[in-house]
Amino acid sequence: MRFVTGIGLAGEIGGAITLVSEVLSKERRGIGTALVATAGAFGAVVASYSAALVSWRSMYIIGGVMGLMLLALRMSAAESLVFESIKRDSKVSKGSLLLLLGNRERVTRLLALVAIGVPFMFTWAFMATFSPELAEASIGKRISNALPISYFAIGITIGDIVCGLFSQLLKSRKKALGIFLISQFLCVLGALHANGGSETLFILWFFPMGVFSGLWAVLITTASEQYGTNLRSTVSSIVPNFVRGCTVLLSISFLSCKEAFGTISAVQIVGLGSFLLAIIGLKVIRESFGVPLTFIEVGSGQVDYASPQQPNAYAKARDQGDLRQASGF
């Protein structure tokens, strides 16, 4: 049942970010998507504290009711006008994996976006979840992971909105992501080496680590801005789920390094590798702040679907057969 629940929730963040991105103006969509991600992160914080107040069965009932409420809200939400403009055009291929994977540049951008998100899973899946083992190796004392996870979740709740507002202030998604990635890695090193042997200080490091892990909202927003309307929701759902899937690769890498170099060195090696991949990915993607989202993906690239400056771009692509259908996916 947990597996089925996971499948049901897998598309929520991508779908929500896409809808908000297309509904709001290009100047304000960064704020809107940050609020969406912040609400999601805050849910995890509330759940962690609610678990101490009610039984686990009651928690399941609360979660199920909230899921049904979410379904009702989603069904009542209006479709974005951007998507409505292509919805009835049978020549435009929508949500096609063949269209997404049939172009090297599109695939490269997809992998780059996934790479940028890997440090988030590293800090969450390793630093926070395995904080008892890390504390034992770093300060010589095993602790509970309850406080580190709680501080980390609270930090993410704040960081999601801060990173979103920061990208708006800088007028750049890439600069905001880069600054948060570097700060995130420094917090990892701080927790491992700048704790003075103190349990309290070790745990406190997880709050700023969580704050700078709040790049999640801007990452998903960036993913939605990188692709045309006919692939936007698909990519916005694929990226976070592929990032989560990278936990398996991180685990294999960590266990291999742990046997050879020990716990602390293994964490540093895997962490450094994930952050370097993220920086490379950041260089690959293009700056998308303020970019109009009225374009679509076609066989050879992207064209504006409704642009006064290029009124014939779509017609030309259509006449050349570049709006390739991708059946079977």
ZAKOLKE-290253 format. One record per residue (C-alpha): y, z, x; residue number from 1; residue in one letter. Coordinates in nm, 3 decimals. Layout:
Y | Z | X | NUM | a
...
end
This chain:
0.000 | 0.000 | 0.000 | 1 | m
0.233 | 0.063 | 0.293 | 2 | r
0.152 | -0.288 | 0.414 | 3 | f
0.235 | -0.438 | 0.074 | 4 | v
0.557 | -0.236 | 0.063 | 5 | t
0.651 | -0.370 | 0.405 | 6 | g
0.601 | -0.728 | 0.290 | 7 | i
0.823 | -0.662 | -0.011 | 8 | g
1.102 | -0.513 | 0.197 | 9 | l
1.080 | -0.764 | 0.481 | 10 | a
1.325 | -1.011 | 0.327 | 11 | g
1.576 | -0.763 | 0.190 | 12 | e
1.813 | -0.729 | 0.486 | 13 | i
1.814 | -1.104 | 0.557 | 14 | g
1.869 | -1.196 | 0.194 | 15 | g
2.143 | -0.938 | 0.147 | 16 | a
2.330 | -1.032 | 0.465 | 17 | i
2.311 | -1.402 | 0.375 | 18 | t
2.443 | -1.345 | 0.024 | 19 | l
2.731 | -1.126 | 0.141 | 20 | v
2.817 | -1.372 | 0.420 | 21 | s
2.842 | -1.661 | 0.175 | 22 | e
3.030 | -1.471 | -0.096 | 23 | v
3.302 | -1.317 | 0.122 | 24 | l
3.572 | -1.505 | 0.310 | 25 | s
3.511 | -1.586 | 0.677 | 26 | k
3.773 | -1.326 | 0.774 | 27 | e
3.603 | -1.042 | 0.583 | 28 | r
3.231 | -1.117 | 0.593 | 29 | r
3.182 | -0.910 | 0.909 | 30 | g
3.303 | -0.599 | 0.726 | 31 | i
3.086 | -0.670 | 0.422 | 32 | g
2.768 | -0.721 | 0.622 | 33 | t
2.841 | -0.407 | 0.826 | 34 | a
2.860 | -0.206 | 0.504 | 35 | l
2.525 | -0.349 | 0.390 | 36 | v
2.352 | -0.249 | 0.714 | 37 | a
2.524 | 0.090 | 0.716 | 38 | t
2.396 | 0.166 | 0.367 | 39 | a
2.044 | 0.076 | 0.479 | 40 | g
2.062 | 0.298 | 0.787 | 41 | a
2.209 | 0.582 | 0.582 | 42 | f
1.906 | 0.557 | 0.352 | 43 | g
1.681 | 0.647 | 0.644 | 44 | a
1.897 | 0.951 | 0.724 | 45 | v
1.890 | 1.071 | 0.361 | 46 | v
1.514 | 1.017 | 0.344 | 47 | a
1.453 | 1.222 | 0.659 | 48 | s
1.639 | 1.521 | 0.519 | 49 | y
1.505 | 1.479 | 0.163 | 50 | s
1.151 | 1.505 | 0.295 | 51 | a
1.220 | 1.872 | 0.371 | 52 | a
1.325 | 1.937 | 0.010 | 53 | l
1.056 | 1.764 | -0.199 | 54 | v
0.687 | 1.684 | -0.163 | 55 | s
0.566 | 1.357 | -0.018 | 56 | w
0.442 | 1.245 | -0.362 | 57 | r
0.789 | 1.301 | -0.506 | 58 | s
0.935 | 1.105 | -0.216 | 59 | m
0.709 | 0.811 | -0.302 | 60 | y
0.820 | 0.825 | -0.666 | 61 | i
1.188 | 0.836 | -0.562 | 62 | i
1.138 | 0.541 | -0.328 | 63 | g
0.953 | 0.341 | -0.595 | 64 | g
1.222 | 0.398 | -0.855 | 65 | v
1.491 | 0.297 | -0.605 | 66 | m
1.291 | -0.019 | -0.533 | 67 | g
1.289 | -0.110 | -0.903 | 68 | l
1.664 | -0.039 | -0.920 | 69 | m
1.715 | -0.270 | -0.623 | 70 | l
1.514 | -0.540 | -0.799 | 71 | l
1.735 | -0.509 | -1.108 | 72 | a
2.050 | -0.528 | -0.898 | 73 | l
1.922 | -0.830 | -0.705 | 74 | r
1.831 | -1.015 | -1.026 | 75 | m
2.175 | -0.948 | -1.174 | 76 | s
2.366 | -1.058 | -0.862 | 77 | a
2.542 | -1.393 | -0.886 | 78 | a
2.428 | -1.675 | -0.656 | 79 | e
2.676 | -1.775 | -0.389 | 80 | s
2.878 | -2.088 | -0.457 | 81 | l
2.793 | -2.212 | -0.108 | 82 | v
2.422 | -2.222 | -0.191 | 83 | f
2.483 | -2.345 | -0.546 | 84 | e
2.651 | -2.653 | -0.398 | 85 | s
2.324 | -2.770 | -0.238 | 86 | i
2.076 | -2.610 | -0.477 | 87 | k
2.032 | -2.916 | -0.697 | 88 | r
2.047 | -3.173 | -0.418 | 89 | d
1.686 | -3.284 | -0.380 | 90 | s
1.764 | -3.466 | -0.057 | 91 | k
1.852 | -3.143 | 0.125 | 92 | v
1.545 | -2.965 | 0.262 | 93 | s
1.572 | -2.590 | 0.192 | 94 | k
1.394 | -2.313 | 0.380 | 95 | g
1.181 | -2.563 | 0.570 | 96 | s
0.996 | -2.429 | 0.874 | 97 | l
0.937 | -2.787 | 0.984 | 98 | l
1.312 | -2.850 | 0.984 | 99 | l
1.371 | -2.523 | 1.171 | 100 | l
1.103 | -2.576 | 1.436 | 101 | l
1.142 | -2.953 | 1.463 | 102 | g
1.459 | -2.932 | 1.672 | 103 | n
1.462 | -2.781 | 2.022 | 104 | r
1.818 | -2.655 | 1.996 | 105 | e
1.746 | -2.473 | 1.669 | 106 | r
1.431 | -2.313 | 1.811 | 107 | v
1.618 | -2.205 | 2.127 | 108 | t
1.887 | -2.035 | 1.919 | 109 | r
1.622 | -1.860 | 1.709 | 110 | l
1.446 | -1.722 | 2.017 | 111 | l
1.781 | -1.616 | 2.163 | 112 | a
1.868 | -1.420 | 1.848 | 113 | l
1.529 | -1.245 | 1.857 | 114 | v
1.581 | -1.160 | 2.225 | 115 | a
1.917 | -0.996 | 2.147 | 116 | i
1.747 | -0.766 | 1.899 | 117 | g
1.463 | -0.652 | 2.128 | 118 | v
1.666 | -0.367 | 2.292 | 119 | p
1.718 | -0.220 | 1.945 | 120 | f
1.343 | -0.196 | 1.894 | 121 | m
1.304 | -0.062 | 2.247 | 122 | f
1.542 | 0.229 | 2.184 | 123 | t
1.398 | 0.297 | 1.840 | 124 | w
1.026 | 0.245 | 1.899 | 125 | a
1.012 | 0.398 | 2.248 | 126 | f
1.308 | 0.618 | 2.325 | 127 | m
1.332 | 0.789 | 1.986 | 128 | a
0.973 | 0.777 | 1.862 | 129 | t
0.819 | 0.880 | 2.196 | 130 | f
1.094 | 1.125 | 2.290 | 131 | s
0.839 | 1.414 | 2.323 | 132 | p
0.652 | 1.231 | 2.601 | 133 | e
0.977 | 1.118 | 2.765 | 134 | l
1.117 | 1.471 | 2.756 | 135 | a
0.803 | 1.606 | 2.919 | 136 | e
0.835 | 1.349 | 3.199 | 137 | a
1.213 | 1.390 | 3.237 | 138 | s
1.286 | 1.762 | 3.183 | 139 | i
0.933 | 1.900 | 3.216 | 140 | g
0.918 | 2.021 | 2.856 | 141 | k
0.759 | 1.865 | 2.550 | 142 | r
0.978 | 1.863 | 2.239 | 143 | i
0.951 | 1.754 | 1.877 | 144 | s
1.081 | 1.406 | 1.800 | 145 | n
1.242 | 1.522 | 1.474 | 146 | a
1.590 | 1.586 | 1.618 | 147 | l
1.604 | 1.280 | 1.848 | 148 | p
1.504 | 1.053 | 1.559 | 149 | i
1.752 | 1.224 | 1.326 | 150 | s
2.041 | 1.198 | 1.576 | 151 | y
1.946 | 0.838 | 1.648 | 152 | f
1.944 | 0.747 | 1.276 | 153 | a
2.281 | 0.914 | 1.219 | 154 | i
2.417 | 0.725 | 1.520 | 155 | g
2.294 | 0.392 | 1.382 | 156 | i
2.459 | 0.466 | 1.047 | 157 | t
2.793 | 0.508 | 1.224 | 158 | i
2.728 | 0.232 | 1.478 | 159 | g
2.657 | -0.037 | 1.218 | 160 | d
3.003 | -0.007 | 1.067 | 161 | i
3.173 | 0.049 | 1.405 | 162 | v
3.016 | -0.262 | 1.560 | 163 | c
3.106 | -0.468 | 1.254 | 164 | g
3.468 | -0.353 | 1.263 | 165 | l
3.475 | -0.396 | 1.642 | 166 | f
3.366 | -0.760 | 1.612 | 167 | s
3.642 | -0.812 | 1.355 | 168 | q
3.897 | -0.654 | 1.588 | 169 | l
3.785 | -0.864 | 1.886 | 170 | l
3.742 | -1.172 | 1.664 | 171 | k
3.416 | -1.228 | 1.848 | 172 | s
3.055 | -1.153 | 1.760 | 173 | r
2.934 | -1.217 | 2.116 | 174 | k
3.180 | -0.980 | 2.284 | 175 | k
3.094 | -0.698 | 2.043 | 176 | a
2.720 | -0.755 | 2.095 | 177 | l
2.760 | -0.766 | 2.473 | 178 | g
2.959 | -0.442 | 2.491 | 179 | i
2.713 | -0.259 | 2.266 | 180 | f
2.411 | -0.389 | 2.460 | 181 | l
2.547 | -0.265 | 2.791 | 182 | i
2.649 | 0.071 | 2.641 | 183 | s
2.307 | 0.104 | 2.480 | 184 | q
2.129 | 0.062 | 2.814 | 185 | f
2.362 | 0.313 | 2.984 | 186 | l
2.270 | 0.567 | 2.716 | 187 | c
1.900 | 0.509 | 2.789 | 188 | v
1.961 | 0.582 | 3.157 | 189 | l
2.173 | 0.883 | 3.061 | 190 | g
1.895 | 1.034 | 2.850 | 191 | a
1.644 | 0.990 | 3.131 | 192 | l
1.856 | 1.096 | 3.429 | 193 | h
2.180 | 1.265 | 3.317 | 194 | a
2.033 | 1.552 | 3.119 | 195 | n
2.054 | 1.826 | 3.382 | 196 | g
1.705 | 1.937 | 3.286 | 197 | g
1.845 | 2.056 | 2.953 | 198 | s
1.654 | 1.999 | 2.630 | 199 | e
1.978 | 2.008 | 2.429 | 200 | t
2.152 | 1.749 | 2.646 | 201 | l
1.846 | 1.526 | 2.644 | 202 | f
1.843 | 1.530 | 2.262 | 203 | i
2.220 | 1.478 | 2.231 | 204 | l
2.197 | 1.151 | 2.422 | 205 | w
2.019 | 1.000 | 2.122 | 206 | f
2.334 | 1.011 | 1.911 | 207 | f
2.542 | 0.768 | 2.125 | 208 | p
2.224 | 0.568 | 2.187 | 209 | m
2.196 | 0.528 | 1.810 | 210 | g
2.564 | 0.440 | 1.775 | 211 | v
2.533 | 0.155 | 2.025 | 212 | f
2.207 | 0.046 | 1.862 | 213 | s
2.427 | -0.024 | 1.560 | 214 | g
2.464 | -0.383 | 1.683 | 215 | l
2.189 | -0.460 | 1.428 | 216 | w
2.439 | -0.549 | 1.153 | 217 | a
2.638 | -0.786 | 1.372 | 218 | v
2.317 | -0.945 | 1.504 | 219 | l
2.190 | -1.034 | 1.155 | 220 | i
2.537 | -1.153 | 1.057 | 221 | t
2.544 | -1.372 | 1.368 | 222 | t
2.200 | -1.510 | 1.281 | 223 | a
2.323 | -1.608 | 0.935 | 224 | s
2.630 | -1.778 | 1.084 | 225 | e
2.434 | -1.981 | 1.338 | 226 | q
2.244 | -2.189 | 1.081 | 227 | y
2.329 | -2.410 | 0.785 | 228 | g
2.310 | -2.307 | 0.419 | 229 | t
1.964 | -2.459 | 0.372 | 230 | n
1.812 | -2.246 | 0.652 | 231 | l
2.047 | -1.946 | 0.657 | 232 | r
1.841 | -1.703 | 0.450 | 233 | s
1.520 | -1.814 | 0.620 | 234 | t
1.653 | -1.740 | 0.968 | 235 | v
1.824 | -1.416 | 0.858 | 236 | s
1.483 | -1.293 | 0.740 | 237 | s
1.283 | -1.428 | 1.034 | 238 | i
1.500 | -1.274 | 1.308 | 239 | v
1.473 | -0.903 | 1.209 | 240 | p
1.100 | -0.936 | 1.137 | 241 | n
1.030 | -1.113 | 1.467 | 242 | f
1.230 | -0.841 | 1.643 | 243 | v
1.012 | -0.577 | 1.479 | 244 | r
0.706 | -0.775 | 1.584 | 245 | g
0.820 | -0.759 | 1.945 | 246 | c
0.722 | -0.390 | 1.938 | 247 | t
0.366 | -0.507 | 2.006 | 248 | v
0.472 | -0.690 | 2.323 | 249 | l
0.686 | -0.395 | 2.431 | 250 | l
0.390 | -0.161 | 2.381 | 251 | s
0.157 | -0.377 | 2.588 | 252 | i
0.416 | -0.406 | 2.866 | 253 | s
0.486 | -0.033 | 2.862 | 254 | f
0.119 | 0.067 | 2.882 | 255 | l
0.059 | -0.177 | 3.169 | 256 | s
0.357 | -0.044 | 3.366 | 257 | c
0.279 | 0.320 | 3.286 | 258 | k
-0.059 | 0.305 | 3.459 | 259 | e
0.097 | 0.163 | 3.774 | 260 | a
0.438 | 0.335 | 3.793 | 261 | f
0.439 | 0.638 | 3.563 | 262 | g
0.619 | 0.708 | 3.235 | 263 | t
0.985 | 0.714 | 3.342 | 264 | i
0.960 | 0.408 | 3.567 | 265 | s
0.768 | 0.219 | 3.298 | 266 | a
1.039 | 0.290 | 3.041 | 267 | v
1.306 | 0.174 | 3.285 | 268 | q
1.121 | -0.146 | 3.376 | 269 | i
1.050 | -0.243 | 3.014 | 270 | v
1.399 | -0.139 | 2.909 | 271 | g
1.570 | -0.338 | 3.183 | 272 | l
1.356 | -0.642 | 3.104 | 273 | g
1.445 | -0.629 | 2.735 | 274 | s
1.816 | -0.589 | 2.807 | 275 | f
1.819 | -0.878 | 3.054 | 276 | l
1.649 | -1.099 | 2.794 | 277 | l
1.914 | -0.993 | 2.542 | 278 | a
2.197 | -1.088 | 2.778 | 279 | i
2.038 | -1.429 | 2.836 | 280 | i
2.001 | -1.472 | 2.460 | 281 | g
2.366 | -1.379 | 2.414 | 282 | l
2.469 | -1.659 | 2.648 | 283 | k
2.256 | -1.912 | 2.459 | 284 | v
2.399 | -1.859 | 2.111 | 285 | i
2.744 | -1.986 | 2.021 | 286 | r
3.041 | -1.784 | 1.903 | 287 | e
3.037 | -1.786 | 1.524 | 288 | s
3.321 | -1.556 | 1.421 | 289 | f
3.531 | -1.714 | 1.148 | 290 | g
3.315 | -2.027 | 1.129 | 291 | v
3.308 | -2.180 | 0.775 | 292 | p
2.955 | -2.167 | 0.630 | 293 | l
2.973 | -2.489 | 0.430 | 294 | t
2.746 | -2.684 | 0.664 | 295 | f
2.376 | -2.770 | 0.640 | 296 | i
2.096 | -2.842 | 0.885 | 297 | e
1.971 | -3.199 | 0.906 | 298 | v
1.710 | -3.364 | 1.123 | 299 | g
1.929 | -3.412 | 1.430 | 300 | s
2.171 | -3.121 | 1.398 | 301 | g
2.433 | -2.999 | 1.151 | 302 | q
2.678 | -3.168 | 0.916 | 303 | v
2.948 | -3.037 | 0.684 | 304 | d
2.832 | -3.059 | 0.325 | 305 | y
3.180 | -3.036 | 0.173 | 306 | a
3.457 | -3.085 | 0.426 | 307 | s
3.792 | -3.251 | 0.354 | 308 | p
3.815 | -3.331 | 0.725 | 309 | q
3.479 | -3.509 | 0.730 | 310 | q
3.423 | -3.641 | 0.378 | 311 | p
3.169 | -3.898 | 0.492 | 312 | n
2.963 | -3.683 | 0.732 | 313 | a
2.704 | -3.587 | 0.471 | 314 | y
2.695 | -3.936 | 0.316 | 315 | a
2.640 | -4.090 | 0.660 | 316 | k
2.355 | -3.851 | 0.738 | 317 | a
2.200 | -3.922 | 0.399 | 318 | r
2.220 | -4.297 | 0.440 | 319 | d
2.064 | -4.274 | 0.786 | 320 | q
1.772 | -4.074 | 0.647 | 321 | g
1.868 | -3.767 | 0.846 | 322 | d
1.820 | -3.530 | 0.551 | 323 | l
1.451 | -3.516 | 0.618 | 324 | r
1.232 | -3.344 | 0.363 | 325 | q
0.967 | -3.108 | 0.497 | 326 | a
0.687 | -3.075 | 0.244 | 327 | s
0.393 | -2.841 | 0.285 | 328 | g
0.589 | -2.540 | 0.422 | 329 | f
end
